[in-house]
Amino acid sequence: MDSHNFFGGLIISVITALLAENFVFARALGVSTMIMAAKNKRNLPGICLGVLYFTLTASWAAWLLSHRAADIQKPFVPLTYVLTIGLIYLITLLLAFIFFKGRFGRIKKYVHISAFNSVIMGTIFLSMNSCTALYEYLLFGLCSGAGFAAAAYMLSGVYGQLYSKDVPSVFRGYPAVMIFTGIIAMALYGILGHIPSYM
């Protein structure tokens, strides 16, 4: 057995397992970012718009990468995804600084929170494996961002109750948030998982 291929496959398997774990609980919705958004309703619209922007641009980037997919060796696929997101992040900060200099400090906060989470990585990973045409990539990105926003708004509506004394202490707080997020994830997966195509 070729050790290079073995370790390359192992790395891909580990990355896939990490992403899959998040998909099971959050359908690639970015639980930690969602919790951060739900805590403060003033930040919620900005974070949701930021995530939607990054899922759309990441989908477009994934479409561009799909034309070169055969040239990317398996061990470097996850690194390629991360570098792609990093490049989008840097370009976004540069454009925000040039065109929105007065609001750059505020925009920068949302860019940081929105760029690096499982929503964006999951969008590239899933779209690269299930989409072919540009409209499918963009529609997938739009649905991923909209799904995050819907789940974040639902969580923000009950966030205070999940930390209340009415919830048993064993489940109060983060465990209750994870259970609630898991229920949302299963509901979304049950609805979206049975749609045969995007159109």
Kinemage of the C-alpha trace (Angstrom):
@kinemage 1
@onewidth
@group {chain A} dominant
@subgroup {mainchain}
@vectorlist {calphas} color= white
{ca met a 1} P 0.000 0.000 0.000
{ca asp a 2} L 1.321 3.452 -0.925
{ca ser a 3} L 1.904 5.335 2.341
{ca his a 4} L 1.361 8.695 0.625
{ca asn a 5} L -2.095 7.673 -0.579
{ca phe a 6} L -2.884 6.080 2.796
{ca phe a 7} L -2.066 9.210 4.807
{ca gly a 8} L -3.787 11.414 2.230
{ca gly a 9} L -6.923 9.311 2.552
{ca leu a 10} L -6.610 9.381 6.348
{ca ile a 11} L -6.445 13.187 6.411
{ca ile a 12} L -9.491 13.419 4.143
{ca ser a 13} L -11.339 10.962 6.389
{ca val a 14} L -10.543 12.977 9.529
{ca ile a 15} L -11.665 16.262 7.943
{ca thr a 16} L -14.802 14.566 6.630
{ca ala a 17} L -15.534 13.129 10.088
{ca leu a 18} L -15.133 16.539 11.733
{ca leu a 19} L -17.443 18.154 9.214
{ca ala a 20} L -19.903 15.266 9.419
{ca glu a 21} L -20.051 15.611 13.211
{ca asn a 22} L -21.059 19.221 12.792
{ca phe a 23} L -23.558 18.341 10.055
{ca val a 24} L -25.262 15.839 12.389
{ca phe a 25} L -25.839 18.457 15.070
{ca ala a 26} L -26.191 21.604 13.005
{ca arg a 27} L -26.515 20.695 9.298
{ca ala a 28} L -23.453 22.901 8.739
{ca leu a 29} L -25.148 25.848 10.406
{ca gly a 30} L -22.190 26.857 12.595
{ca val a 31} L -23.412 26.287 16.138
{ca ser a 32} L -20.872 28.490 17.943
{ca thr a 33} L -21.453 31.411 15.568
{ca met a 34} L -25.211 30.907 15.849
{ca ile a 35} L -25.036 31.005 19.656
{ca met a 36} L -22.970 34.192 19.468
{ca ala a 37} L -25.589 35.727 17.174
{ca ala a 38} L -28.512 34.607 19.346
{ca lys a 39} L -27.008 36.089 22.527
{ca asn a 40} L -27.268 39.658 21.250
{ca lys a 41} L -30.203 40.494 18.987
{ca arg a 42} L -28.515 43.743 17.932
{ca asn a 43} L -25.688 41.750 16.329
{ca leu a 44} L -27.981 39.105 14.825
{ca pro a 45} L -28.808 40.841 11.492
{ca gly a 46} L -25.156 41.762 10.876
{ca ile a 47} L -23.892 38.249 11.581
{ca cys a 48} L -26.612 36.660 9.437
{ca leu a 49} L -25.864 39.010 6.526
{ca gly a 50} L -22.143 38.336 6.938
{ca val a 51} L -22.655 34.573 6.863
{ca leu a 52} L -24.945 34.877 3.827
{ca tyr a 53} L -22.297 36.949 2.026
{ca phe a 54} L -19.589 34.390 2.782
{ca thr a 55} L -21.713 31.373 1.820
{ca leu a 56} L -22.469 32.990 -1.545
{ca thr a 57} L -18.872 34.015 -2.248
{ca ala a 58} L -17.589 30.639 -1.009
{ca ser a 59} L -20.030 28.898 -3.359
{ca trp a 60} L -18.782 30.971 -6.278
{ca ala a 61} L -15.192 30.163 -5.286
{ca ala a 62} L -16.101 26.468 -5.041
{ca trp a 63} L -17.447 26.628 -8.597
{ca leu a 64} L -14.138 28.109 -9.761
{ca leu a 65} L -12.233 25.426 -7.836
{ca ser a 66} L -14.358 22.681 -9.382
{ca his a 67} L -12.728 23.384 -12.758
{ca arg a 68} L -9.325 22.649 -11.210
{ca ala a 69} L -10.444 19.852 -8.876
{ca ala a 70} L -8.538 17.202 -10.841
{ca asp a 71} L -5.289 19.145 -10.333
{ca ile a 72} L -5.654 19.294 -6.528
{ca gln a 73} L -4.176 16.259 -4.786
{ca lys a 74} L -6.354 14.773 -2.041
{ca pro a 75} L -4.090 15.671 0.908
{ca phe a 76} L -4.247 19.334 -0.129
{ca val a 77} L -8.022 19.597 -0.606
{ca pro a 78} L -8.812 20.771 2.987
{ca leu a 79} L -5.904 23.233 2.853
{ca thr a 80} L -7.246 24.552 -0.456
{ca tyr a 81} L -10.653 25.144 1.148
{ca val a 82} L -9.122 26.997 4.098
{ca leu a 83} L -6.885 29.126 1.851
{ca thr a 84} L -9.876 29.969 -0.345
{ca ile a 85} L -11.893 31.164 2.646
{ca gly a 86} L -8.857 33.096 3.913
{ca leu a 87} L -8.470 34.833 0.545
{ca ile a 88} L -12.164 35.804 0.469
{ca tyr a 89} L -11.773 37.091 4.040
{ca leu a 90} L -8.757 39.280 3.166
{ca ile a 91} L -10.365 40.654 -0.012
{ca thr a 92} L -13.542 41.448 1.947
{ca leu a 93} L -11.595 43.347 4.611
{ca leu a 94} L -9.677 45.265 1.932
{ca leu a 95} L -12.860 46.236 0.062
{ca ala a 96} L -14.579 47.217 3.314
{ca phe a 97} L -11.606 49.421 4.240
{ca ile a 98} L -11.560 51.102 0.807
{ca phe a 99} L -15.287 51.684 0.329
{ca phe a 100} L -16.620 51.854 3.909
{ca lys a 101} L -13.735 53.438 5.799
{ca gly a 102} L -16.045 55.223 8.237
{ca arg a 103} L -17.805 51.998 9.212
{ca phe a 104} L -14.809 49.703 8.876
{ca gly a 105} L -14.473 49.056 12.619
{ca arg a 106} L -18.054 47.861 12.858
{ca ile a 107} L -17.975 45.847 9.615
{ca lys a 108} L -14.682 44.196 10.590
{ca lys a 109} L -16.302 42.674 13.675
{ca tyr a 110} L -18.971 40.936 11.589
{ca val a 111} L -16.453 39.820 8.961
{ca his a 112} L -14.302 38.118 11.622
{ca ile a 113} L -17.259 36.287 13.153
{ca ser a 114} L -18.848 35.307 9.846
{ca ala a 115} L -15.852 34.122 7.838
{ca phe a 116} L -14.375 31.262 9.832
{ca asn a 117} L -17.024 28.766 10.876
{ca ser a 118} L -18.473 25.492 9.712
{ca val a 119} L -21.133 27.157 7.577
{ca ile a 120} L -18.553 28.440 5.129
{ca met a 121} L -16.362 25.329 5.187
{ca gly a 122} L -19.449 23.132 4.902
{ca thr a 123} L -20.727 25.166 1.953
{ca ile a 124} L -17.519 24.615 -0.023
{ca phe a 125} L -17.242 20.960 1.002
{ca leu a 126} L -20.847 20.016 0.203
{ca ser a 127} L -21.218 22.091 -2.948
{ca met a 128} L -17.986 20.670 -4.397
{ca asn a 129} L -19.432 17.188 -3.922
{ca ser a 130} L -23.017 17.769 -5.061
{ca cys a 131} L -23.220 20.695 -7.500
{ca thr a 132} L -22.248 21.004 -11.153
{ca ala a 133} L -23.624 24.231 -12.659
{ca leu a 134} L -22.903 27.730 -11.337
{ca tyr a 135} L -26.557 28.342 -10.431
{ca glu a 136} L -26.524 25.174 -8.283
{ca tyr a 137} L -23.452 26.401 -6.386
{ca leu a 138} L -24.974 29.846 -5.820
{ca leu a 139} L -28.358 28.428 -4.850
{ca phe a 140} L -26.660 26.064 -2.405
{ca gly a 141} L -24.771 29.002 -0.880
{ca leu a 142} L -27.948 31.068 -0.657
{ca cys a 143} L -29.827 28.218 1.034
{ca ser a 144} L -26.947 27.603 3.467
{ca gly a 145} L -26.873 31.263 4.499
{ca ala a 146} L -30.664 31.463 4.716
{ca gly a 147} L -30.737 28.258 6.772
{ca phe a 148} L -28.227 29.732 9.204
{ca ala a 149} L -30.280 32.928 9.509
{ca ala a 150} L -33.532 31.022 10.079
{ca ala a 151} L -31.977 28.794 12.744
{ca ala a 152} L -30.239 31.744 14.446
{ca tyr a 153} L -33.500 33.717 14.635
{ca met a 154} L -35.343 30.677 16.021
{ca leu a 155} L -32.619 30.171 18.624
{ca ser a 156} L -32.621 33.851 19.598
{ca gly a 157} L -36.350 33.609 20.304
{ca val a 158} L -35.871 30.938 22.980
{ca tyr a 159} L -32.285 31.633 24.068
{ca gly a 160} L -33.272 33.176 27.402
{ca gln a 161} L -35.679 30.343 28.195
{ca leu a 162} L -32.966 27.728 27.599
{ca tyr a 163} L -30.974 29.340 30.434
{ca ser a 164} L -33.936 29.833 32.794
{ca lys a 165} L -34.369 28.060 36.138
{ca asp a 166} L -37.376 26.198 34.731
{ca val a 167} L -34.961 24.016 32.755
{ca pro a 168} L -33.397 21.211 34.862
{ca ser a 169} L -29.855 22.139 35.888
{ca val a 170} L -28.405 19.158 33.999
{ca phe a 171} L -29.742 20.532 30.706
{ca arg a 172} L -29.716 24.252 31.444
{ca gly a 173} L -27.611 26.457 29.201
{ca tyr a 174} L -25.321 24.987 26.572
{ca pro a 175} L -26.733 21.411 26.646
{ca ala a 176} L -30.251 22.780 26.082
{ca val a 177} L -28.952 24.985 23.264
{ca met a 178} L -27.319 21.964 21.598
{ca ile a 179} L -30.499 19.881 21.949
{ca phe a 180} L -32.625 22.699 20.518
{ca thr a 181} L -30.150 23.220 17.670
{ca gly a 182} L -30.158 19.488 16.974
{ca ile a 183} L -33.965 19.499 16.733
{ca ile a 184} L -33.815 22.427 14.291
{ca ala a 185} L -31.139 20.564 12.309
{ca met a 186} L -33.205 17.382 12.097
{ca ala a 187} L -36.268 19.365 11.029
{ca leu a 188} L -34.331 21.181 8.289
{ca tyr a 189} L -32.656 17.968 7.180
{ca gly a 190} L -36.024 16.219 7.083
{ca ile a 191} L -37.397 18.956 4.838
{ca leu a 192} L -34.352 19.620 2.645
{ca gly a 193} L -32.868 16.131 2.672
{ca his a 194} L -35.718 14.699 0.612
{ca ile a 195} L -35.652 17.302 -2.154
{ca pro a 196} L -34.133 15.557 -5.184
{ca ser a 197} L -32.775 18.698 -6.819
{ca tyr a 198} L -32.348 22.403 -6.221
{ca met a 199} L -34.970 23.398 -8.776
